[in-house]
Amino acid sequence: MFGAIREYIEAILIAVLVFFILQISVQNFKVEGSSMEPTLEDGEYLLVNKLVYLRIDMERFSDLIPFWQVEDEEAHFLFHPPRQGEVIVFRYPLAPDRDFVKRVVAVPGQTVEIKQGMLYVDNEPLKGPYAGTGEASEYMPPHRLGPDEYFVVGDNRPYSSDSRDWGPVPLENIVGKAWVTYWPFSRLGFLGRAVSPGAVPSSP
């Protein structure tokens, strides 16, 4: 009898642990609107990887472990920071209760500008479906991104409200990386990264 109760308790604990892990690592998201077409379509569902951009405060973490002292005040990423060409989900800076999905085109320290509808990062024209789809008259003066600032645009630029309109996205607003599309089932698959000049290809 006690063996059965023990197995029952273990099963509950494992279920709670799995639920907790999923809660902190993955989030589902529904695409609304056409700003990311053809990469993502209106009504499509995807999974967001929240762990990939997780930041770890090494100094605070060392306080929890006896005999380990770290004098590094800089926070480190569990895997890596958001990178140029990746699609991310983030809290809309002007209304944090809303989540948006866009593509990162410039990262902290880079300079982004728009000339005759073309996106330039550090004076290099970008490549990709989102790079040259703006109006020829579109112009934005050079803007250098500060620490923890990311410039994002929609792949369907003419129908996208993005950093061109309301500025860079702070790192603290980023929920995670758009990872897998799972509905409709015909669109099932991993979201790739569009590599731009100066970007380092991501690992598989």
Secondary structure as the mmCIF struct_conf table of DSSP 4:
data_model
#
loop_
_struct_conf.conf_type_id
_struct_conf.id
_struct_conf.beg_label_comp_id
_struct_conf.beg_label_asym_id
_struct_conf.beg_label_seq_id
_struct_conf.end_label_comp_id
_struct_conf.end_label_asym_id
_struct_conf.end_label_seq_id
HELX_RH_AL_P HELX_RH_AL_P1 PHE A 2 SER A 25
STRN STRN1 VAL A 26 LYS A 30
BEND BEND1 GLY A 33 SER A 34
TURN_TY1_P TURN_TY1_P1 SER A 35 THR A 39
BEND BEND2 LEU A 40 LEU A 40
TURN_TY1_P TURN_TY1_P2 ASP A 42 GLY A 43
STRN STRN2 TYR A 45 ASN A 49
BEND BEND3 LYS A 50 LEU A 51
TURN_TY1_P TURN_TY1_P3 VAL A 52 TYR A 53
STRN STRN3 ARG A 55 ASP A 57
HELX_RH_AL_P HELX_RH_AL_P2 MET A 58 ASP A 63
TURN_TY1_P TURN_TY1_P4 LEU A 64 LEU A 64
BEND BEND4 ILE A 65 ILE A 65
TURN_TY1_P TURN_TY1_P5 PRO A 66 PHE A 67
BEND BEND5 GLU A 74 GLU A 74
STRN STRN4 ALA A 75 PHE A 77
BEND BEND6 LEU A 78 PHE A 79
TURN_TY1_P TURN_TY1_P6 GLN A 84 GLY A 85
STRN STRN5 VAL A 87 ARG A 91
TURN_TY1_P TURN_TY1_P7 PRO A 93 LEU A 94
TURN_TY1_P TURN_TY1_P8 PRO A 96 ASP A 97
BEND BEND7 ARG A 98 ARG A 98
STRN STRN6 ASP A 99 ALA A 106
TURN_TY1_P TURN_TY1_P9 PRO A 108 GLY A 109
STRN STRN7 THR A 111 LYS A 115
TURN_TY1_P TURN_TY1_P10 GLN A 116 GLY A 117
STRN STRN8 MET A 118 VAL A 121
TURN_TY1_P TURN_TY1_P11 ASP A 122 ASN A 123
STRN STRN9 GLU A 124 PRO A 125
BEND BEND8 GLY A 128 GLY A 128
TURN_TY1_P TURN_TY1_P12 PRO A 129 ALA A 131
BEND BEND9 GLY A 132 GLY A 132
BEND BEND10 GLY A 134 GLY A 134
TURN_TY1_P TURN_TY1_P13 ALA A 136 SER A 137
STRN STRN10 MET A 140 ARG A 144
TURN_TY1_P TURN_TY1_P14 PRO A 147 ASP A 148
STRN STRN11 GLU A 149 VAL A 153
BEND BEND11 ASP A 155 ASN A 156
HELX_RH_3T_P HELX_RH_3T_P1 ARG A 157 TYR A 159
BEND BEND12 ASP A 162 ASP A 162
HELX_RH_AL_P HELX_RH_AL_P3 SER A 163 TRP A 166
HELX_LH_PP_P HELX_LH_PP_P1 PRO A 168 PRO A 168
STRN STRN12 VAL A 169 PRO A 170
HELX_RH_3T_P HELX_RH_3T_P2 LEU A 171 ASN A 173
STRN STRN13 ILE A 174 TRP A 183
BEND BEND13 PRO A 184 PRO A 184
HELX_RH_3T_P HELX_RH_3T_P3 PHE A 185 ARG A 187
STRN STRN14 GLY A 189 PHE A 190
TURN_TY1_P TURN_TY1_P15 PRO A 197 GLY A 198
HELX_LH_PP_P HELX_LH_PP_P2 ALA A 199 SER A 203
#
